[in-house]
């Protein structure tokens, strides 16, 4: 079940509030075919899934349900989400979260008839709210293993055995192989693996000592990158933020550095994190080396920038600071690409680049993809989680705008691209059209906007 109580028990002690975390909107009918990471082979993924299943089964009869306590050692106590977090972590796969609503935003969507071992399954029985309130792991043969409740504890259930599993099913996410290293491992993979290997070995402090493995936050980052063949050349936080090339939040890759402030809006960094892939970050701070997901409100409010200091070379020196980025140039290219599709692309309930057939979110995904920007999903509700939130009064060209389609202005089912001058372009059932943001329909259905440039 959805365990906000665990936030108190497990949350990082880096000075942020856990109240008001970003919540995803759940639309069971929005299903995207899962993609396969070509850099990982099926054999490795299957082996990892078997390890997860074995660990989960080994806790049957030993672990008990708790919605107020978490114990990773005997006597084991888990919620449904912390149970999965534990078995993944024990097998070297870090979900970086103990909340099922954040788990729902990892990996890729997968149809129910295409489930594979290791997929995460989500359910929602509560009539209020939009978050899933239960999660389990698929183990094959139409079965899942899960921490069910205080009466059953950990059980293996057939997905057709009870109306609960059929009537309350929300969807599934495939986190294998996206949470695994590529094969062969990339430079980013090696950096992340190195950082994880030191997670329980280093001590955080105000000075840096390699001999005793005691570091400041930026000192730890410099050490890990140097050990991986990337010479940052500084243990100063502000200097590290000036290294490499600026990367948009929507285009993050493993090994990128992300900088946060302590005062929202400030350009002075107070924290550096290592991007570990699929919205996960590793944070060296006074509380140690911890992992979290970027969905938390704190990171949206205090995010400054991200820097890429690696390349395809085995050893990479930091590139000189390129100066401020020019998002307006990219925005103009995006708008031009979208406008050029007005007479070519057509609406359809699929994603087909060869015939230029798209849903509204498929259209924005394709347009941004042509400019090298990955929106992560072809679903409007999922695209509304990338980038940073923008107020309607502060929209800029190239911002993504999200709408409902029921005049409710709440559930996100439609997306468009802001053109400036209160105009936007989007794929509709009438194909690609430009519309006014001040129209009655837009006013009634506007939900939010995100900046990914």
C-alpha positions, 0 to 999 in steps of 0.5 A: 500500500502507499506508505507515506509513513516510511518517508519519516523512517527512511527520508534523507536527512539533508534538510528538505521537507517530504510534505507535498511530494510530486504525485503522478496522474494515473491513467490505466488506459494509457499503455505504451509498449515496453522497449528493449535496451539493445545494450543489455542482453535478455540472458542477463535480464532473465538471470537478474529477474530470477535472483529477485524472485529467489530473494523474494521467495526466501522471505516468505514466512519470515517477513511481516507486514508493517505500515509503520516500521521498516526493518531490513534485517530479521525480524523483517518488516515491510510494506508492499513497496519497501519489500520490493525496494529491499529485494531489488537492493539486495540484488544490486538494483537500486529503485531509490524509492519506497513509494509505489507512486514513484516506482510507477514512473521508472522504467517503461510501460508494458502491456498486461499481455506482455509481462515478463519476470521482474516487471512491477505491477500496480493496483489502486483500490482506493476511490480517492486520489490518483496514486496506486496503493499496491505494488507487486512483482511479476514472477511468470505464469500469470503470478506475482509475489507481493507483501499483501497485507497484515493477514497474508504477509508475503504471498504468491498470487495468481493475477486472475484469482481475485477480483481485486487483481483484475478490477484494480489493476493500473499498469506495469513498468519494466525496470529491467534492463533500464536499471541495469548497466549496459553491456558493454558498460558505458563510462556513465555506468562505470562511474555509477557502479564505482559510486555505489561500491563506495556507498557504505565505505566512505565517511562524509565530513568537512575535509577530504582524505583518500587514505581514510575515505573521508570526503566532502560531497564534491570531494567524493564526486571528484574522487569517484570520477578520477577513479573512473578515468575522468579528471574533474580537477577540483573539489570545489562545488562552484567550480564543478558546476562550471565544468563540462557542457550544460544538459537539459533535465529531459536529456540526462544520462548516467554519470551527469552531475546535477546541482541543487541550491538551498534557496529556491531560485538561487544560482549558488549550488549547495549540493551535487548529485550523480545521475544514476539513470532513470530519474535516480540520483546519488547524493553525497551529503552530511548524512552519507551517500544516499539515493533518491529519485528526481520526482520529489518536490524538493529537487524540482524546487531547488534544481539549478542545472546539470553538467556532462563531464564525460564523453565516449573516450576512456579518459575525459578531461572536463570541457571548458565552460561553454557559457549560457545555453541558448534554449531559444534557438532550440525552441525555434527549431522545435516550433519549425519542425512541429509546424512543418508537420502540419500537412504531413502528420496525422492522428492515430492511436499508435506511434508510427514514425514511418507514416507520421501517425501519432497521438498528441503526446506521440507527436511532441515526443517525435518533434523533440526527438528530432532535436535530440531531446528525450521526453521519456514517454509517449504518454501525456501524463508521463511527459508532464513529469519531465523538466521543470514546472512553469507557471502559465504567465511565464511560458516561453517558446518550446514549453510543453503545455498539458490539458485535460479533454473533459473540461475538468482541467485536472487529468492530463490527456493532451499535450501541445507545444507553446509557440509564443503570443498565447498560441500553441500547436498540438496533434488533435483528432483533426490532425496538427492544428494551431490554437489559442491558449485563450480559447474557451476550450484551452481555459477549461482544460489547461492543467500545467506546463513543463520546461525541458529546454 
